[in-house]
Amino acid sequence: MTLKIESLIKSFNNFKLGPIDHEFNHGLNVITGSIGSGKTTLLNMISGLVKPDDGSIFFHNSLLNNILPENRKIGYLFQNNA
């Protein structure tokens, strides 16, 4: 299983995430960072809840950018259930 991110960018008002280039391989992968660093934004883009401004997301070499969230078969759990 491989999740590959190429030149992923997302901007909101005064915040810009990216460009991000990374490949997540099979096994445990961890995203860490301070509050406001873009961890949730990145996860939301991977899961399809937020569209990136630019860049590509691949899962098993298939482009996910235009795939609906419910068809991506990717999910995540929040740290807190707030």
Secondary structure, 3 states (H helix, E strand, C coil): CCEEEEEEEEEECCEEEEEEEEEECCCCCCCCCCCCCCHHHHHHHHHCCCCCCEEEEEECCEECCCCCHHHHCCCCCCCCCC
